């Protein structure tokens, strides 16, 4: 067999083997790559990497449990849908200007990402911008960032870009 023919046959065999393991699946939220039956959010991975490289978190503060705003946020979430919300554990709380993004876990509820508005006399949960549930097979961070941005266009882009899920529920 000629060298050129051998290379062509090898290339066809490699392409056939790869094609038998990799495919694409259209879903409601976009297209996923399927590798041996496992769905992978390539767009979400790329978006998350781009966000990591380009974001500026200078005005965003990650709060600690001793911070007053952290405690106010925890109280608001615990009182949001009692009795199950009373078990709230905050995995992360980020604040910028008058906005708070809090990642919450519960004993009996699905994990949630909650947006709190601090601009009024009293802090309040933005009920139209509460993400609750899992994101699989979608990559959590870009999926939730996009949701928060769509639900609350006034939210500072830096705050959403600097939100990185901490909970194992979103890994």
Rosetta constraint file for C-alpha pairs under 8 A:
AtomPair CA 1 CA 5 HARMONIC 6.56 0.50
AtomPair CA 1 CA 6 HARMONIC 6.56 0.50
AtomPair CA 2 CA 6 HARMONIC 6.22 0.50
AtomPair CA 3 CA 7 HARMONIC 6.26 0.50
AtomPair CA 4 CA 8 HARMONIC 6.28 0.50
AtomPair CA 5 CA 9 HARMONIC 6.14 0.50
AtomPair CA 6 CA 10 HARMONIC 6.06 0.50
AtomPair CA 7 CA 11 HARMONIC 6.08 0.50
AtomPair CA 8 CA 12 HARMONIC 6.25 0.50
AtomPair CA 9 CA 13 HARMONIC 6.15 0.50
AtomPair CA 10 CA 14 HARMONIC 6.13 0.50
AtomPair CA 11 CA 15 HARMONIC 6.15 0.50
AtomPair CA 12 CA 16 HARMONIC 6.07 0.50
AtomPair CA 13 CA 17 HARMONIC 6.15 0.50
AtomPair CA 14 CA 18 HARMONIC 6.17 0.50
AtomPair CA 15 CA 19 HARMONIC 5.96 0.50
AtomPair CA 16 CA 20 HARMONIC 6.15 0.50
AtomPair CA 17 CA 21 HARMONIC 6.73 0.50
AtomPair CA 18 CA 22 HARMONIC 6.10 0.50
AtomPair CA 19 CA 23 HARMONIC 6.88 0.50
AtomPair CA 21 CA 34 HARMONIC 7.94 0.50
AtomPair CA 21 CA 35 HARMONIC 5.57 0.50
AtomPair CA 21 CA 36 HARMONIC 5.11 0.50
AtomPair CA 22 CA 33 HARMONIC 7.09 0.50
AtomPair CA 22 CA 34 HARMONIC 5.60 0.50
AtomPair CA 22 CA 35 HARMONIC 4.62 0.50
AtomPair CA 22 CA 36 HARMONIC 6.51 0.50
AtomPair CA 23 CA 33 HARMONIC 5.89 0.50
AtomPair CA 23 CA 34 HARMONIC 4.92 0.50
AtomPair CA 23 CA 35 HARMONIC 6.52 0.50
AtomPair CA 24 CA 31 HARMONIC 6.71 0.50
AtomPair CA 24 CA 32 HARMONIC 5.70 0.50
AtomPair CA 24 CA 33 HARMONIC 4.62 0.50
AtomPair CA 24 CA 34 HARMONIC 5.42 0.50
AtomPair CA 25 CA 31 HARMONIC 5.57 0.50
AtomPair CA 25 CA 32 HARMONIC 5.20 0.50
AtomPair CA 25 CA 33 HARMONIC 6.38 0.50
AtomPair CA 25 CA 34 HARMONIC 6.66 0.50
AtomPair CA 25 CA 39 HARMONIC 7.95 0.50
AtomPair CA 26 CA 30 HARMONIC 5.99 0.50
AtomPair CA 26 CA 31 HARMONIC 4.42 0.50
AtomPair CA 26 CA 32 HARMONIC 6.44 0.50
AtomPair CA 27 CA 31 HARMONIC 5.75 0.50
AtomPair CA 27 CA 32 HARMONIC 7.33 0.50
AtomPair CA 31 CA 41 HARMONIC 7.61 0.50
AtomPair CA 32 CA 39 HARMONIC 5.91 0.50
AtomPair CA 32 CA 40 HARMONIC 5.55 0.50
AtomPair CA 32 CA 41 HARMONIC 5.14 0.50
AtomPair CA 32 CA 42 HARMONIC 6.63 0.50
AtomPair CA 32 CA 43 HARMONIC 7.94 0.50
AtomPair CA 33 CA 39 HARMONIC 5.67 0.50
AtomPair CA 33 CA 40 HARMONIC 5.08 0.50
AtomPair CA 33 CA 41 HARMONIC 6.47 0.50
AtomPair CA 33 CA 42 HARMONIC 6.57 0.50
AtomPair CA 34 CA 38 HARMONIC 5.27 0.50
AtomPair CA 34 CA 39 HARMONIC 4.46 0.50
AtomPair CA 34 CA 40 HARMONIC 6.09 0.50
AtomPair CA 35 CA 39 HARMONIC 6.55 0.50
AtomPair CA 35 CA 40 HARMONIC 7.49 0.50
AtomPair CA 39 CA 137 HARMONIC 6.34 0.50
AtomPair CA 40 CA 137 HARMONIC 6.66 0.50
AtomPair CA 40 CA 138 HARMONIC 7.45 0.50
AtomPair CA 41 CA 45 HARMONIC 6.24 0.50
AtomPair CA 41 CA 137 HARMONIC 6.69 0.50
AtomPair CA 41 CA 138 HARMONIC 5.40 0.50
AtomPair CA 41 CA 139 HARMONIC 6.15 0.50
AtomPair CA 42 CA 46 HARMONIC 6.17 0.50
AtomPair CA 43 CA 47 HARMONIC 6.03 0.50
AtomPair CA 44 CA 48 HARMONIC 5.96 0.50
AtomPair CA 44 CA 138 HARMONIC 6.72 0.50
AtomPair CA 44 CA 139 HARMONIC 5.31 0.50
AtomPair CA 44 CA 142 HARMONIC 5.91 0.50
AtomPair CA 44 CA 143 HARMONIC 7.25 0.50
AtomPair CA 45 CA 49 HARMONIC 6.20 0.50
AtomPair CA 45 CA 139 HARMONIC 6.57 0.50
AtomPair CA 46 CA 50 HARMONIC 6.14 0.50
AtomPair CA 47 CA 51 HARMONIC 6.11 0.50
AtomPair CA 47 CA 142 HARMONIC 6.49 0.50
AtomPair CA 48 CA 52 HARMONIC 6.17 0.50
AtomPair CA 48 CA 141 HARMONIC 6.88 0.50
AtomPair CA 48 CA 142 HARMONIC 5.86 0.50
AtomPair CA 49 CA 53 HARMONIC 6.34 0.50
AtomPair CA 50 CA 54 HARMONIC 6.14 0.50
AtomPair CA 51 CA 55 HARMONIC 5.53 0.50
AtomPair CA 51 CA 161 HARMONIC 6.42 0.50
AtomPair CA 55 CA 158 HARMONIC 6.84 0.50
AtomPair CA 55 CA 161 HARMONIC 6.19 0.50
AtomPair CA 55 CA 162 HARMONIC 6.92 0.50
AtomPair CA 56 CA 158 HARMONIC 6.32 0.50
AtomPair CA 56 CA 162 HARMONIC 7.60 0.50
AtomPair CA 57 CA 61 HARMONIC 7.99 0.50
AtomPair CA 57 CA 158 HARMONIC 6.10 0.50
AtomPair CA 57 CA 159 HARMONIC 7.38 0.50
AtomPair CA 57 CA 161 HARMONIC 7.93 0.50
AtomPair CA 57 CA 162 HARMONIC 5.86 0.50
AtomPair CA 59 CA 96 HARMONIC 6.17 0.50
AtomPair CA 59 CA 158 HARMONIC 7.67 0.50
AtomPair CA 60 CA 94 HARMONIC 6.60 0.50
AtomPair CA 60 CA 95 HARMONIC 5.74 0.50
AtomPair CA 60 CA 96 HARMONIC 4.96 0.50
AtomPair CA 60 CA 158 HARMONIC 7.17 0.50
AtomPair CA 60 CA 159 HARMONIC 6.10 0.50
AtomPair CA 60 CA 162 HARMONIC 7.24 0.50
AtomPair CA 61 CA 94 HARMONIC 5.59 0.50
AtomPair CA 61 CA 95 HARMONIC 5.31 0.50
AtomPair CA 61 CA 96 HARMONIC 6.54 0.50
AtomPair CA 62 CA 92 HARMONIC 7.36 0.50
AtomPair CA 62 CA 93 HARMONIC 5.76 0.50
AtomPair CA 62 CA 94 HARMONIC 4.46 0.50
AtomPair CA 62 CA 95 HARMONIC 6.47 0.50
AtomPair CA 63 CA 67 HARMONIC 6.30 0.50
AtomPair CA 63 CA 69 HARMONIC 7.74 0.50
AtomPair CA 63 CA 70 HARMONIC 6.13 0.50
AtomPair CA 63 CA 92 HARMONIC 7.55 0.50
AtomPair CA 63 CA 93 HARMONIC 5.43 0.50
AtomPair CA 63 CA 94 HARMONIC 5.93 0.50
AtomPair CA 63 CA 95 HARMONIC 7.13 0.50
AtomPair CA 64 CA 70 HARMONIC 6.60 0.50
AtomPair CA 64 CA 93 HARMONIC 7.54 0.50
AtomPair CA 65 CA 70 HARMONIC 5.83 0.50
AtomPair CA 65 CA 71 HARMONIC 6.65 0.50
AtomPair CA 66 CA 70 HARMONIC 7.14 0.50
AtomPair CA 66 CA 71 HARMONIC 7.25 0.50
AtomPair CA 67 CA 71 HARMONIC 6.47 0.50
AtomPair CA 68 CA 72 HARMONIC 6.19 0.50
AtomPair CA 69 CA 73 HARMONIC 6.03 0.50
AtomPair CA 70 CA 74 HARMONIC 6.18 0.50
AtomPair CA 70 CA 93 HARMONIC 6.72 0.50
AtomPair CA 71 CA 75 HARMONIC 6.15 0.50
AtomPair CA 72 CA 76 HARMONIC 6.17 0.50
AtomPair CA 72 CA 123 HARMONIC 7.82 0.50
AtomPair CA 73 CA 77 HARMONIC 6.22 0.50
AtomPair CA 73 CA 100 HARMONIC 7.95 0.50
AtomPair CA 73 CA 102 HARMONIC 7.52 0.50
AtomPair CA 73 CA 116 HARMONIC 7.26 0.50
AtomPair CA 74 CA 78 HARMONIC 6.07 0.50
AtomPair CA 74 CA 88 HARMONIC 7.17 0.50
AtomPair CA 74 CA 89 HARMONIC 7.78 0.50
AtomPair CA 74 CA 90 HARMONIC 7.01 0.50
AtomPair CA 75 CA 79 HARMONIC 6.23 0.50
AtomPair CA 76 CA 80 HARMONIC 6.11 0.50
AtomPair CA 76 CA 124 HARMONIC 7.32 0.50
AtomPair CA 76 CA 125 HARMONIC 7.15 0.50
AtomPair CA 77 CA 81 HARMONIC 7.77 0.50
AtomPair CA 77 CA 85 HARMONIC 6.65 0.50
AtomPair CA 77 CA 86 HARMONIC 7.79 0.50
AtomPair CA 77 CA 88 HARMONIC 7.09 0.50
AtomPair CA 77 CA 114 HARMONIC 7.97 0.50
AtomPair CA 77 CA 125 HARMONIC 7.72 0.50
AtomPair CA 78 CA 82 HARMONIC 7.00 0.50
AtomPair CA 78 CA 85 HARMONIC 4.71 0.50
AtomPair CA 78 CA 86 HARMONIC 4.27 0.50
AtomPair CA 78 CA 87 HARMONIC 6.81 0.50
AtomPair CA 78 CA 88 HARMONIC 5.78 0.50
AtomPair CA 79 CA 83 HARMONIC 8.00 0.50
AtomPair CA 79 CA 85 HARMONIC 6.52 0.50
AtomPair CA 79 CA 86 HARMONIC 6.47 0.50
AtomPair CA 80 CA 85 HARMONIC 6.50 0.50
AtomPair CA 81 CA 85 HARMONIC 5.35 0.50
AtomPair CA 81 CA 86 HARMONIC 7.97 0.50
AtomPair CA 82 CA 86 HARMONIC 6.03 0.50
AtomPair CA 84 CA 106 HARMONIC 7.41 0.50
AtomPair CA 84 CA 107 HARMONIC 7.43 0.50
AtomPair CA 84 CA 108 HARMONIC 6.20 0.50
AtomPair CA 84 CA 109 HARMONIC 6.66 0.50
AtomPair CA 85 CA 106 HARMONIC 6.56 0.50
AtomPair CA 85 CA 109 HARMONIC 7.32 0.50
AtomPair CA 87 CA 106 HARMONIC 5.38 0.50
AtomPair CA 87 CA 107 HARMONIC 5.88 0.50
AtomPair CA 88 CA 104 HARMONIC 6.20 0.50
AtomPair CA 88 CA 105 HARMONIC 5.64 0.50
AtomPair CA 88 CA 106 HARMONIC 4.80 0.50
AtomPair CA 88 CA 107 HARMONIC 7.42 0.50
AtomPair CA 89 CA 104 HARMONIC 5.69 0.50
AtomPair CA 89 CA 105 HARMONIC 5.21 0.50
AtomPair CA 89 CA 106 HARMONIC 6.28 0.50
AtomPair CA 90 CA 102 HARMONIC 6.86 0.50
AtomPair CA 90 CA 103 HARMONIC 5.73 0.50
AtomPair CA 90 CA 104 HARMONIC 4.52 0.50
AtomPair CA 90 CA 105 HARMONIC 6.29 0.50
AtomPair CA 91 CA 102 HARMONIC 7.66 0.50
AtomPair CA 91 CA 103 HARMONIC 5.39 0.50
AtomPair CA 91 CA 104 HARMONIC 5.80 0.50
AtomPair CA 91 CA 105 HARMONIC 6.99 0.50
AtomPair CA 91 CA 166 HARMONIC 5.82 0.50
AtomPair CA 91 CA 167 HARMONIC 5.80 0.50
AtomPair CA 92 CA 102 HARMONIC 5.79 0.50
AtomPair CA 92 CA 103 HARMONIC 5.20 0.50
AtomPair CA 92 CA 104 HARMONIC 7.46 0.50
AtomPair CA 92 CA 165 HARMONIC 7.51 0.50
AtomPair CA 92 CA 166 HARMONIC 6.39 0.50
AtomPair CA 93 CA 100 HARMONIC 6.90 0.50
AtomPair CA 93 CA 101 HARMONIC 5.78 0.50
AtomPair CA 93 CA 102 HARMONIC 4.37 0.50
AtomPair CA 93 CA 103 HARMONIC 6.38 0.50
AtomPair CA 94 CA 100 HARMONIC 5.65 0.50
AtomPair CA 94 CA 101 HARMONIC 5.23 0.50
AtomPair CA 94 CA 102 HARMONIC 6.41 0.50
AtomPair CA 94 CA 159 HARMONIC 7.34 0.50
AtomPair CA 94 CA 163 HARMONIC 7.02 0.50
AtomPair CA 95 CA 99 HARMONIC 5.70 0.50
AtomPair CA 95 CA 100 HARMONIC 4.40 0.50
AtomPair CA 95 CA 101 HARMONIC 6.42 0.50
AtomPair CA 95 CA 159 HARMONIC 7.17 0.50
AtomPair CA 96 CA 100 HARMONIC 6.59 0.50
AtomPair CA 96 CA 156 HARMONIC 7.64 0.50
AtomPair CA 96 CA 159 HARMONIC 6.25 0.50
AtomPair CA 98 CA 117 HARMONIC 5.98 0.50
AtomPair CA 98 CA 118 HARMONIC 4.75 0.50
AtomPair CA 98 CA 119 HARMONIC 5.27 0.50
AtomPair CA 99 CA 115 HARMONIC 7.15 0.50
AtomPair CA 99 CA 116 HARMONIC 5.84 0.50
AtomPair CA 99 CA 117 HARMONIC 5.04 0.50
AtomPair CA 99 CA 118 HARMONIC 5.91 0.50
AtomPair CA 99 CA 119 HARMONIC 7.78 0.50
AtomPair CA 99 CA 155 HARMONIC 7.15 0.50
AtomPair CA 100 CA 115 HARMONIC 5.73 0.50
AtomPair CA 100 CA 116 HARMONIC 4.94 0.50
AtomPair CA 100 CA 117 HARMONIC 6.58 0.50
AtomPair CA 100 CA 118 HARMONIC 7.50 0.50
AtomPair CA 101 CA 113 HARMONIC 6.86 0.50
AtomPair CA 101 CA 114 HARMONIC 5.76 0.50
AtomPair CA 101 CA 115 HARMONIC 4.79 0.50
AtomPair CA 101 CA 116 HARMONIC 6.45 0.50
AtomPair CA 101 CA 159 HARMONIC 7.76 0.50
AtomPair CA 101 CA 160 HARMONIC 7.96 0.50
AtomPair CA 101 CA 163 HARMONIC 7.51 0.50
AtomPair CA 102 CA 113 HARMONIC 5.57 0.50
AtomPair CA 102 CA 114 HARMONIC 5.15 0.50
AtomPair CA 102 CA 115 HARMONIC 6.51 0.50
AtomPair CA 102 CA 116 HARMONIC 7.85 0.50
AtomPair CA 103 CA 111 HARMONIC 7.62 0.50
AtomPair CA 103 CA 112 HARMONIC 5.91 0.50
AtomPair CA 103 CA 113 HARMONIC 4.45 0.50
AtomPair CA 103 CA 114 HARMONIC 6.41 0.50
AtomPair CA 103 CA 165 HARMONIC 7.10 0.50
AtomPair CA 103 CA 166 HARMONIC 7.68 0.50
AtomPair CA 103 CA 167 HARMONIC 7.64 0.50
AtomPair CA 104 CA 111 HARMONIC 5.78 0.50
AtomPair CA 104 CA 112 HARMONIC 5.15 0.50
AtomPair CA 104 CA 113 HARMONIC 6.06 0.50
AtomPair CA 104 CA 114 HARMONIC 7.46 0.50
AtomPair CA 105 CA 109 HARMONIC 7.50 0.50
AtomPair CA 105 CA 110 HARMONIC 7.01 0.50
AtomPair CA 105 CA 111 HARMONIC 4.62 0.50
AtomPair CA 105 CA 112 HARMONIC 6.49 0.50
AtomPair CA 105 CA 167 HARMONIC 7.71 0.50
AtomPair CA 106 CA 110 HARMONIC 6.68 0.50
AtomPair CA 106 CA 111 HARMONIC 6.41 0.50
AtomPair CA 110 CA 132 HARMONIC 6.15 0.50
AtomPair CA 110 CA 133 HARMONIC 5.08 0.50
AtomPair CA 110 CA 134 HARMONIC 7.45 0.50
AtomPair CA 111 CA 132 HARMONIC 5.78 0.50
AtomPair CA 111 CA 133 HARMONIC 5.56 0.50
AtomPair CA 111 CA 134 HARMONIC 7.16 0.50
AtomPair CA 111 CA 169 HARMONIC 6.79 0.50
AtomPair CA 112 CA 130 HARMONIC 6.86 0.50
AtomPair CA 112 CA 131 HARMONIC 5.31 0.50
AtomPair CA 112 CA 132 HARMONIC 4.17 0.50
AtomPair CA 112 CA 133 HARMONIC 6.26 0.50
AtomPair CA 113 CA 130 HARMONIC 5.82 0.50
AtomPair CA 113 CA 131 HARMONIC 4.99 0.50
AtomPair CA 113 CA 132 HARMONIC 6.47 0.50
AtomPair CA 113 CA 144 HARMONIC 7.89 0.50
AtomPair CA 114 CA 125 HARMONIC 7.06 0.50
AtomPair CA 114 CA 126 HARMONIC 7.54 0.50
AtomPair CA 114 CA 129 HARMONIC 6.74 0.50
AtomPair CA 114 CA 130 HARMONIC 4.68 0.50
AtomPair CA 114 CA 131 HARMONIC 6.44 0.50
AtomPair CA 115 CA 125 HARMONIC 5.95 0.50
AtomPair CA 115 CA 126 HARMONIC 5.60 0.50
AtomPair CA 115 CA 127 HARMONIC 7.93 0.50
AtomPair CA 115 CA 129 HARMONIC 5.97 0.50
AtomPair CA 115 CA 130 HARMONIC 6.24 0.50
AtomPair CA 115 CA 148 HARMONIC 7.89 0.50
AtomPair CA 116 CA 123 HARMONIC 6.72 0.50
AtomPair CA 116 CA 124 HARMONIC 5.56 0.50
AtomPair CA 116 CA 125 HARMONIC 4.40 0.50
AtomPair CA 116 CA 126 HARMONIC 5.70 0.50
AtomPair CA 117 CA 123 HARMONIC 5.67 0.50
AtomPair CA 117 CA 124 HARMONIC 5.40 0.50
AtomPair CA 117 CA 125 HARMONIC 6.26 0.50
AtomPair CA 117 CA 126 HARMONIC 6.60 0.50
AtomPair CA 118 CA 122 HARMONIC 6.84 0.50
AtomPair CA 118 CA 123 HARMONIC 4.49 0.50
AtomPair CA 118 CA 124 HARMONIC 6.71 0.50
AtomPair CA 119 CA 123 HARMONIC 6.96 0.50
AtomPair CA 120 CA 124 HARMONIC 7.97 0.50
AtomPair CA 126 CA 130 HARMONIC 6.91 0.50
AtomPair CA 128 CA 151 HARMONIC 6.38 0.50
AtomPair CA 128 CA 152 HARMONIC 7.98 0.50
AtomPair CA 129 CA 147 HARMONIC 7.69 0.50
AtomPair CA 129 CA 148 HARMONIC 5.85 0.50
AtomPair CA 129 CA 151 HARMONIC 5.34 0.50
AtomPair CA 129 CA 152 HARMONIC 6.57 0.50
AtomPair CA 130 CA 148 HARMONIC 7.82 0.50
AtomPair CA 131 CA 144 HARMONIC 7.02 0.50
AtomPair CA 131 CA 147 HARMONIC 7.57 0.50
AtomPair CA 131 CA 148 HARMONIC 7.76 0.50
AtomPair CA 134 CA 140 HARMONIC 7.82 0.50
AtomPair CA 134 CA 169 HARMONIC 6.96 0.50
AtomPair CA 134 CA 170 HARMONIC 6.63 0.50
AtomPair CA 135 CA 139 HARMONIC 6.71 0.50
AtomPair CA 135 CA 140 HARMONIC 5.50 0.50
AtomPair CA 135 CA 143 HARMONIC 7.24 0.50
AtomPair CA 135 CA 170 HARMONIC 7.06 0.50
AtomPair CA 136 CA 140 HARMONIC 7.37 0.50
AtomPair CA 138 CA 143 HARMONIC 6.72 0.50
AtomPair CA 139 CA 143 HARMONIC 6.28 0.50
AtomPair CA 140 CA 144 HARMONIC 5.98 0.50
AtomPair CA 140 CA 165 HARMONIC 7.34 0.50
AtomPair CA 140 CA 170 HARMONIC 5.59 0.50
AtomPair CA 140 CA 171 HARMONIC 7.17 0.50
AtomPair CA 141 CA 145 HARMONIC 5.97 0.50
AtomPair CA 141 CA 163 HARMONIC 7.31 0.50
AtomPair CA 141 CA 164 HARMONIC 6.05 0.50
AtomPair CA 141 CA 165 HARMONIC 6.16 0.50
AtomPair CA 141 CA 170 HARMONIC 7.92 0.50
AtomPair CA 142 CA 146 HARMONIC 6.00 0.50
AtomPair CA 143 CA 147 HARMONIC 6.35 0.50
AtomPair CA 144 CA 148 HARMONIC 6.16 0.50
AtomPair CA 145 CA 149 HARMONIC 6.18 0.50
AtomPair CA 145 CA 160 HARMONIC 5.50 0.50
AtomPair CA 145 CA 161 HARMONIC 6.89 0.50
AtomPair CA 145 CA 163 HARMONIC 7.47 0.50
AtomPair CA 146 CA 150 HARMONIC 6.18 0.50
AtomPair CA 147 CA 151 HARMONIC 6.13 0.50
AtomPair CA 148 CA 152 HARMONIC 5.93 0.50
AtomPair CA 148 CA 153 HARMONIC 7.99 0.50
AtomPair CA 148 CA 155 HARMONIC 7.95 0.50
AtomPair CA 148 CA 160 HARMONIC 7.37 0.50
AtomPair CA 149 CA 153 HARMONIC 5.34 0.50
AtomPair CA 149 CA 155 HARMONIC 6.65 0.50
AtomPair CA 149 CA 157 HARMONIC 7.73 0.50
AtomPair CA 149 CA 160 HARMONIC 7.30 0.50
AtomPair CA 155 CA 159 HARMONIC 7.32 0.50
AtomPair CA 155 CA 160 HARMONIC 7.53 0.50
AtomPair CA 156 CA 160 HARMONIC 6.92 0.50
AtomPair CA 157 CA 161 HARMONIC 6.07 0.50
AtomPair CA 158 CA 162 HARMONIC 5.98 0.50
AtomPair CA 159 CA 163 HARMONIC 6.36 0.50
AtomPair CA 165 CA 170 HARMONIC 6.34 0.50
AtomPair CA 165 CA 171 HARMONIC 7.69 0.50
AtomPair CA 166 CA 170 HARMONIC 7.43 0.50
AtomPair CA 166 CA 171 HARMONIC 7.96 0.50
AtomPair CA 167 CA 171 HARMONIC 6.97 0.50
